[in-house]
């Protein structure tokens, strides 16, 4: 089985290319943060606010184009808080849309496998009328929480990768 790392967190991980984008870009009041905990896991946490038509917090990581042709699944090792999150892939930096899948979390570490061809195209929360993921490359991975309610959140991330 062939496996490709996208990002494996550890105590010495450089997380400077991970970027938070909250609804403040459109006047909202949500706030997220990202850091490494004492065990070396990435921690995406914060508060989603519905004030001023807000309602989301996201975390993204851009990287050089990665060939995904040999792979069929996205693999996440995460520990959540019982909330629903989105994972989002971009195939070109300049694309306005991303390919999206939801995943539920628990208060335990779990491996989540998502078939790449089930990721659907979306822009600003709206599903687009173009085919599901069937691309040769990716250049960005992102996590987003937007459950249409005010809530605190915490998602710990150990690993993001691809497998056959």
FENRA-V559296 format. One record per residue. N is the residue number from 1. RES is the residue in three letters. PSI is psi in whole degrees, 0 to 359 (none if undefined). BURIAL is # if it has 9 or more other ideal C-beta (glycine too) atoms within 8 Angstrom, else .. D_LAST is the distance of its C-alpha to the last C-alpha in Angstrom with 1 decimal. Layout:
BEGIN
n:res:psi:burial:d_last
N:RES:PSI:BURIAL:D_LAST
N:RES:PSI:BURIAL:D_LAST
END
This chain:
BEGIN
n:res:psi:burial:d_last
1:UNK:125:.:6.2
2:UNK:134:.:5.8
3:UNK:139:#:6.9
4:UNK:121:#:9.1
5:UNK:138:.:12.2
6:UNK:312:#:14.0
7:UNK:127:#:16.9
8:UNK:118:#:17.8
9:UNK:143:#:21.3
10:UNK:178:.:24.1
11:UNK:334:.:27.8
12:UNK:11:.:27.9
13:UNK:138:#:25.4
14:UNK:111:.:26.9
15:UNK:18:#:26.6
16:UNK:339:.:29.1
17:UNK:1:.:26.6
18:UNK:129:#:25.8
19:UNK:134:.:28.3
20:UNK:135:#:29.7
21:UNK:120:.:30.9
22:UNK:174:#:33.1
23:UNK:357:#:35.2
24:UNK:338:#:38.1
25:UNK:343:.:37.1
26:UNK:22:.:38.7
27:UNK:358:.:41.4
28:UNK:182:#:39.7
29:UNK:11:#:40.2
30:UNK:156:#:36.7
31:UNK:130:#:35.8
32:UNK:160:#:32.7
33:UNK:162:.:32.2
34:UNK:133:#:29.5
35:UNK:169:.:30.0
36:UNK:134:#:28.7
37:UNK:182:.:30.2
38:UNK:339:.:31.7
39:UNK:356:.:28.5
40:UNK:10:#:26.6
41:UNK:146:#:24.7
42:UNK:136:#:24.8
43:UNK:116:#:27.1
44:UNK:113:#:27.4
45:UNK:162:#:30.6
46:UNK:208:#:33.6
47:UNK:130:#:35.5
48:UNK:126:#:35.0
49:UNK:145:#:38.3
50:UNK:2:#:39.4
51:UNK:145:.:42.5
52:UNK:38:.:43.2
53:UNK:30:.:40.5
54:UNK:196:#:37.8
55:UNK:17:#:34.9
56:UNK:157:#:31.8
57:UNK:140:#:30.4
58:UNK:159:#:27.3
59:UNK:126:#:25.5
60:UNK:155:#:23.6
61:UNK:117:#:22.1
62:UNK:145:.:22.1
63:UNK:165:#:20.6
64:UNK:152:.:20.5
65:UNK:132:.:18.3
66:UNK:126:#:14.6
67:UNK:122:.:12.6
68:UNK:5:#:9.6
69:UNK:320:.:9.4
70:UNK:357:.:6.4
71:UNK:152:#:4.3
72:UNK:348:.:5.0
73:UNK:145:#:6.2
74:UNK:136:#:9.0
75:UNK:128:#:10.2
76:UNK:136:#:14.0
77:UNK:111:#:16.4
78:UNK:159:#:19.7
79:UNK:116:#:23.2
80:UNK:204:#:25.1
81:UNK:21:.:28.5
82:UNK:4:.:27.9
83:UNK:167:#:27.6
84:UNK:136:#:25.3
85:UNK:163:#:23.4
86:UNK:145:#:21.5
87:UNK:138:#:18.5
88:UNK:133:#:18.9
89:UNK:141:#:17.1
90:UNK:143:#:19.3
91:UNK:339:#:18.5
92:UNK:138:.:21.9
93:UNK:321:.:24.4
94:UNK:354:.:27.2
95:UNK:139:.:25.5
96:UNK:335:.:27.5
97:UNK:163:#:24.8
98:UNK:166:#:21.5
99:UNK:128:#:18.6
100:UNK:145:#:19.2
101:UNK:148:#:18.1
102:UNK:152:.:20.3
103:UNK:145:#:19.7
104:UNK:150:.:22.4
105:UNK:165:#:23.2
106:UNK:183:.:25.4
107:UNK:21:.:27.5
108:UNK:156:.:25.0
109:UNK:135:.:22.0
110:UNK:151:#:18.9
111:UNK:123:.:15.1
112:UNK:125:#:14.2
113:UNK:127:.:10.9
114:UNK:121:#:11.3
115:UNK:127:.:9.7
116:UNK:321:#:10.2
117:UNK:358:.:12.4
118:UNK:351:#:14.6
119:UNK:127:#:15.8
120:UNK:153:#:19.3
121:UNK:137:#:21.6
122:UNK:152:#:24.5
123:UNK:123:#:27.5
124:UNK:44:.:29.8
125:UNK:358:.:28.7
126:UNK:131:.:29.1
127:UNK:134:.:26.4
128:UNK:154:#:26.6
129:UNK:59:.:27.1
130:UNK:164:.:24.2
131:UNK:156:.:20.8
132:UNK:173:#:17.9
133:UNK:124:#:15.2
134:UNK:52:.:14.4
135:UNK:166:.:14.7
136:UNK:340:.:13.7
137:UNK:159:#:14.7
138:UNK:157:#:15.5
139:UNK:359:#:18.5
140:UNK:142:#:19.2
141:UNK:143:#:18.1
142:UNK:151:#:20.9
143:UNK:143:#:22.0
144:UNK:140:#:24.9
145:UNK:127:#:27.3
146:UNK:73:#:29.7
147:UNK:16:.:30.8
148:UNK:33:.:34.2
149:UNK:156:.:36.1
150:UNK:131:.:37.5
151:UNK:152:#:35.6
152:UNK:152:.:34.8
153:UNK:157:#:31.2
154:UNK:119:#:29.2
155:UNK:120:#:25.5
156:UNK:136:#:24.4
157:UNK:127:#:21.1
158:UNK:322:#:19.7
159:UNK:143:#:16.2
160:UNK:127:#:14.0
161:UNK:183:#:10.5
162:UNK:150:#:7.1
163:UNK:162:#:3.8
164:UNK:none:.:0.0
END
